[in-house]
């Protein structure tokens, strides 16, 4: 928690891109605009507390999705980008814009882990 409050390095975004399979568009919509991230990177600045919170949220949920789908990133990626009726026909990725949305996605993943479908 202390690490997030002090701000994470911008390199975390690249890790989300490679390990979490996020696209540039998703990163710019869910964490910070392109200009902001580029500026932080060029100036050697850390992510703001809010941006760091968003990055941690996304990492937490994408890791949980990969776990729910037995470590098969392609299944998790497809699931995260497919609309769900339980989310009001939004995709889980779209729901990650807020913590309450992320919690709803995690509830669906718990259901999948326990043999229910989400």
N, C-alpha and C positions, 0 to 999 in steps of 0.2 A: 504494500500500500504506500509506503514511504517513497518508493521509487516512482510510482505513478504521480504522486503529489509533487515531486521535484521536477517531473517532466521526463518523458522518454526520448531517446534519441530518434531522429527522423528515420534512421535505418530500420526501425521497427516496421515502417510502412512497406519497405521492400521485402521483409520477412513475411508479412501478410500476403503480399503479392505472390511469392513463391510457394510458401507452405500452405497458405489458406486458399490459394487459387483465385484471389481477387483480381478483378480487372482494374485498369486505371479509372474507368468511369465509376465503378463502385467505391473505390478509395476516395475519389474526389467528392462523391455524394455523401459518403458515410463518415469520413474523418475531417477533411478540410479541402478547400478548393486548390486546384493545381498551383496557382500563383503563391498561395500561402505556403504550401509544402516546398515549392521550389525556393522561395525566399529563405525559409528556415534552413534548408539544406545548404544553400550557398553561404549563409552567414554562420553556419555551425550552431544554430539554435536548436533547443529541444522542442518537442511538441508542448503545447500548452496543456494545462491540467485537463481541460475539457477534451482536447484532441487525444490525449493519452487515455482518458477514460473510454472514449469511443474505440480506440485501437484495441484496448484490453477486452472490451465487450465483444468485438468482432472476433478476436482471437479465441476467446472462451467458447463462443457459440460454434465457430467453424471447427474447432477441435472436438467439441461434443458431437457435432454432426458426423465427423469422420469416425469417431468412436462408435456411434450408433450404427453406422454402416460398415462395421468391422474393418476399419482402416482403409476403405476403398474410396479414395478422394474423388473419383469420377462420379460415384453414386451420391456422395455427400454434396458435391457441387451441383449436380442436377436437381437434387431435392431442394437445396437452398434457393434455387432460381425458378422453381415451379410454384404457381399460385396454390394456396391452400384455403379451403373454405373456412377452416377454423380461424384464419387470419383475415377474414373478410375479403377473400380472393386476392390478397396481396401475397407476394413471395416472402419467404422467411428473410431473405436478404433485405427487402424493403422494410420489414418490421424491425430490423436492427438499428434503425434511426433513433430509437428510444430504448431506454432500459426496460420499460414495461413491455415493449414489443419483443425484446430479447428474451424476457422471462416467459412470454407466451410461446416463443419458438422452442425454448428449452423444455417446456412442458410437453410439447409435441414430440420432441426427441426422447424424453423419458418414456412416453407411451410406446414409441417404436422399440426402444430397448426392452420393454416388457411385453412385446408381442402384439401391441395394438398398432394400427396404421395411422399415419399422420399425413 
